[in-house]
Amino acid sequence: MKKRSTRKAGALALVLTAALAVTACGSNNASGGEGDAEKPVNLIWYTIGAPQKDTDKVMAEVNKYTAEKIGATVTMKQIDFGDYNQKMGVMAASGEPMDILFTASWAFDYVQNARKGAFMEIDDLLQTHGKGIVETLDPAFLEGSKVDGHNYGVPANKELPAQSVWRFNKQQLDQLGMDYKQATTLESLEPFLKAGKEKLPGVLGLKIDTNFTPTVPYDYLIQNLPIAVALNGDSSKIVNVLETPEMKQALETMHKYYKAGYISPEAATITSTSDLDKTGKWLIDRADTQPLADNTWSASLGYPIVSTPASESIVYNWSVMGSLQAISANSEYPEKAMEFLNLLNTDAKLRNLIDSGIEGTHYKLTGDNRMENLPESKNYDMPTFSLGNVMLTYLNPGDPDDKWEQFKQFNEQGRPSPALGFNFDTSKVSTELASLQNVKAEVWAPLMTGTVDPAAYLPRAIEKMKAAGLDKIIAEAQAQYDAWKATQK
Amino acid sequence: MNGLAGFFRSLNRNKAILLMVLPGALWFLIFSYIPMAGAVIAFKEYRVSRHGFIDSVISSAWVGLDNFKFLFSTNDAWIITRNTLLYNVVFIVIGLVAAVAMAIVLSEIASKRMSKLYQTGMFMPYFLSWVIVGYFAFSFLSLDKGLLNQALRGIGLDPVNWYSDPTYWPFILVFISLWKAIGYNSVVYLASILGIDRSLYEAAMIDGANKWQQIKNITIPMLTPLMTILTLLAIGKIFYADFGLFYQVPRDSGALYSVTNVIDTYVYRGLKTTGEFGMVTAAGLYQSLVGFILVITSNWIVGRVNKDNTLF
């Protein structure tokens, strides 16, 4: 008896070590045989958004369709917006099996992760298995989402430029009897805010939170770090935005508004203004627009919103890279993955199935390309912009027939930023960047929200950033930018 | 061979105890010892290869000590080191005194039911997440709706913008940290006090010792070994700051960084957008190394004073 239990323990130990060795080393099969309708291959797809109750149900339908069409099935795994960066970062770095994944300039950073090797280069795959994508997309999307000359992701066909607008809460505005079209610059808001302060007690003039940065005509190379290229005038120099006359003036105006009580005294620390959204006790705020945005905002807030441009319509890197699906570097079936992305961006049936769910269960068709949500749709509510070609999706009740025409027009109006296509490679300055991020976290919000006096605070902030290595980062960016400019034309 | 046979014989003789150790040992092996090999990432520029994690580590380029530079390169290096060390020293000292005092008070409460009630009440905050504690604090400190400012207004004083004035935060942070941890720590000491032989107190009482003399001459000396061990363990973590306390409770307010920025929050803010794994690993390795050195040193000092109280 005694002998046997020792042997058992020994065997157990062996099994455990073996199991450890296997999990530690991981096993990566060479790319397997191609699937067909009989024996489809399975693609693992990570995308952004809150996991939905009916995802499995819908994906079962999707798989029936895709198995027949391209010989592949998909397992969709959703990660919520707040967790996406961190979870994908760990999963991609540790080699978790996956084939397709969502990436963007604002979530699981597309450019940086392409450089770190997380995505597969898809230049050839696009030509061989992704013809439909190349034909459908505005060429600016594929051109603008190149990293060091190569494509690493399939951009969603959606709005291309970005434009800020001043949004007015129409209920409050009507009591002032003023014309919102008069608002253009930050300075032009003063009469509205002044009248609001006098006639609308308890209503906040300018609704901003800790993420607010005044709009200035510069293209930031890294979001919210003051390293930027001027949109107008001399666009050959990389400048520190905090030292530009436009930013200085904007900060002075913000501080004036803050002192006058047009801005919440807690603006520098509050992360959300959803309480004001609910009560409607605000007059003006700023947002990024797209065609028909006023309707969407009015519907989601529950009271009428009108808006007027606060900036030019510009095509930036980050607006082109607003939503992409990439193929993972460790994908076992890259060709199938590209075929699936091709279908997703060209096939209205598949696109709407993944977007809105099963016809008759989650939605009903009310016209050729028009639909209406059914009550069940609450169990399958997906972020439309993240799932490929938006212009294939059915229209909602209230959308005009020419909705997608308006999008195309909007895209044509956008002027390309001088730095469009230039992606700053930060790997040589990552030490300085980490220090700068800390300084930025400390000084940015109080300045941008007008909470502190720029006359005293701005020079100190600039000095701190220089101490953290801002000049070295700008010099490195300038060298790369010059080299990039030389390759253009 | 003889040695091996002897090894197996002793293995067999102690198998009941060894089996009890097994889960813990495996846990440490899997979650502490094997991952230690990953510390090598601290000296590499980590890049993903398509053949999995191990291959990525091997194929990434060596960069020497480059990954450590960001921890020391600016003025912030001094601030975060100072804040981390000073706060932890204060937490250790005040935490020890308060927990022992509270444990003694609890052990002296005659009514068993009341004693349990106080214990449970003090224990509760330990289970709250820092996010929730952060909102508790906000409900007191909010500029326009906070309880404190309403009270200040009530007695005719000017409200304070708590989240942009660093002067109060060292006290607020120490208070909140103490409030959250004291229940848990005092229960550990309470258990030890209840294990002290009652006959010692009876003998002391017969000799005419009063309560204070009993505490000073019996309770505290009996608690000293436990106090030393727990303090030594705390010193090992002196370079780790409680992230939730320093990030969630001050609501990440930039104006407060001079007194709330610690190593952990600095690393988080610096790397959350770039996600350089090499630099994150370097920060962790640095913290562990300093902790390791401090534990070894303080253990050695304790050993010079009294051999019985050392950790190992």
Interface residues (C-beta under 8 A of the other chain):
Chain A: K2 S5 T6 A9 L16 L20 A24 C25 G26 N28 N85 G89 A92 A93 S94 G95 D109 Q112 K116 G117 A118 M120 P265 E266 A268 T269 A329 N330 T426 S427 S430 T431 E432 L433 A434 S435 Q437 N438 V439 A441 E442 V443 W444 A445 P446 T451 K464 A467 A468 G469
Chain B: F8 L11 N12 K15 L19 L26 I30 I34 E45 Y46 R47 V48 S49 R50 H51 G52 F53 I54 D55 S56 D66 K69 F70 S73 T74 N75 D76 S142 L143 D144 N161 Y163 S164 R251 D252 S253 G254 A255 Y257 N261 Y266 R269 G270 L271 K272 T273 T274 G275 E276 F277 M279
